[in-house]
Amino acid sequence: MKAQSELINLLEEKCGRLLFTGVPTGVEVGYAMQHGGPFPSTTDSRSTSVGAHAIKRFARPIAFQDMPSELLPDALKDENPLGIMRQVNGKFTSDKI
C-alpha cells in the first residue's frame, strides 16, 4: 500500500482527477472536443472548459524580453536545438531563425 500512496501523492500534483473504479467522462484535451463559452457553461468566458483550448485556463504567459539566447529555454532559442515545430511570423517551421 505504501507504494500506491506515494504514487497517488505524486499524481495529485500532476493531474486534476484521479479515477479509481468509476467511469471516465470521455472528456479530453483535444481539438475535436469543444464545449464551454459564456455563463452557465463556465464562469470564465475567455476559454472553453474542455478541449484543446481548455489548457489556456491553467497557462501563465511569460515574456522573455531582451534575454540572452543562452538563458532562454531550448524551445525558444533561435537555433531550435530541439528541432520542434514552431510558428514564426505566422508560418509553422522547424528551421532555425
VOGU-3710 file (C-alpha; in Angstrom, 3 decimals, decimal comma):
1> mkaqselinl> 0,000/0,000/0,000  2,863/2,424/0,668  3,969/2,319/-2,978  0,437/3,182/-4,096  0,258/6,030/-1,578  3,494/7,502/-2,898  2,216/7,226/-6,471  -1,072/8,880/-5,522  0,798/11,738/-3,815  2,874/12,247/-6,975
11> leekcgrllf> -0,139/12,091/-9,296  -2,223/14,542/-7,304  0,435/17,183/-8,033  0,281/16,434/-11,778  -3,373/15,896/-12,675  -6,798/17,236/-11,876  -8,675/13,957/-11,440  -7,713/10,525/-10,118  -10,216/7,894/-11,199  -10,225/4,589/-9,300
21> tgvptgvevg> -13,329/2,490/-10,004  -15,614/4,947/-11,749  -16,250/5,597/-15,425  -14,283/8,385/-17,153  -16,233/11,329/-18,515  -14,966/10,920/-22,090  -13,567/14,445/-21,984  -10,080/15,033/-23,348  -7,747/17,885/-24,183  -8,092/17,500/-27,951
31> yamqhggpfp> -9,135/19,605/-30,953  -12,249/17,521/-31,655  -13,629/18,241/-28,190  -15,196/21,682/-27,721  -17,505/22,918/-25,000  -17,954/25,944/-22,871  -18,443/29,565/-23,627  -20,330/32,150/-21,646  -22,320/31,512/-18,464  -23,690/28,972/-17,492
41> sttdsrstsv> -21,168/26,718/-19,262  -18,273/28,350/-17,479  -17,659/31,266/-15,157  -14,679/32,314/-17,295  -15,748/33,050/-20,886  -12,163/33,586/-22,098  -11,680/29,843/-22,671  -13,635/26,655/-23,113  -13,995/24,204/-20,246  -12,828/21,147/-22,248
51> gahaikrfar> -10,878/20,549/-25,437  -7,554/21,867/-26,697  -8,219/25,453/-25,676  -9,100/24,468/-22,095  -5,383/24,364/-21,253  -5,382/28,169/-21,535  -7,264/28,260/-18,239  -4,167/26,905/-16,498  -1,382/28,547/-18,519  0,571/31,542/-17,317
61> piafqdmpse> 2,120/33,515/-20,198  5,697/34,686/-19,663  7,682/37,123/-21,803  11,471/36,852/-22,036  12,236/40,395/-23,184  15,814/41,013/-24,359  17,013/37,814/-22,665  20,325/36,425/-23,953  19,772/33,320/-26,094  21,867/31,085/-23,833
71> llpdalkden> 19,472/31,782/-20,932  16,282/31,036/-22,892  14,531/27,653/-22,692  15,634/25,430/-25,608  12,152/25,645/-27,159  12,605/29,431/-27,593  16,185/29,616/-28,879  16,657/30,863/-32,455  18,850/27,803/-33,190  15,912/25,474/-32,303
81> plgimrqvng> 18,116/22,782/-30,693  15,046/20,597/-30,047  14,030/20,645/-33,722  10,395/21,290/-32,788  7,704/22,830/-34,990  7,171/26,468/-34,105  5,111/29,290/-35,531  7,375/32,077/-36,760  5,858/35,101/-38,488  2,614/33,199/-38,987
91> kftsdki> 4,201/30,089/-40,579  4,957/26,728/-38,972  8,592/25,660/-39,282  11,233/23,587/-37,533  14,058/25,613/-39,140  16,471/27,856/-37,304  15,515/31,524/-37,293
//
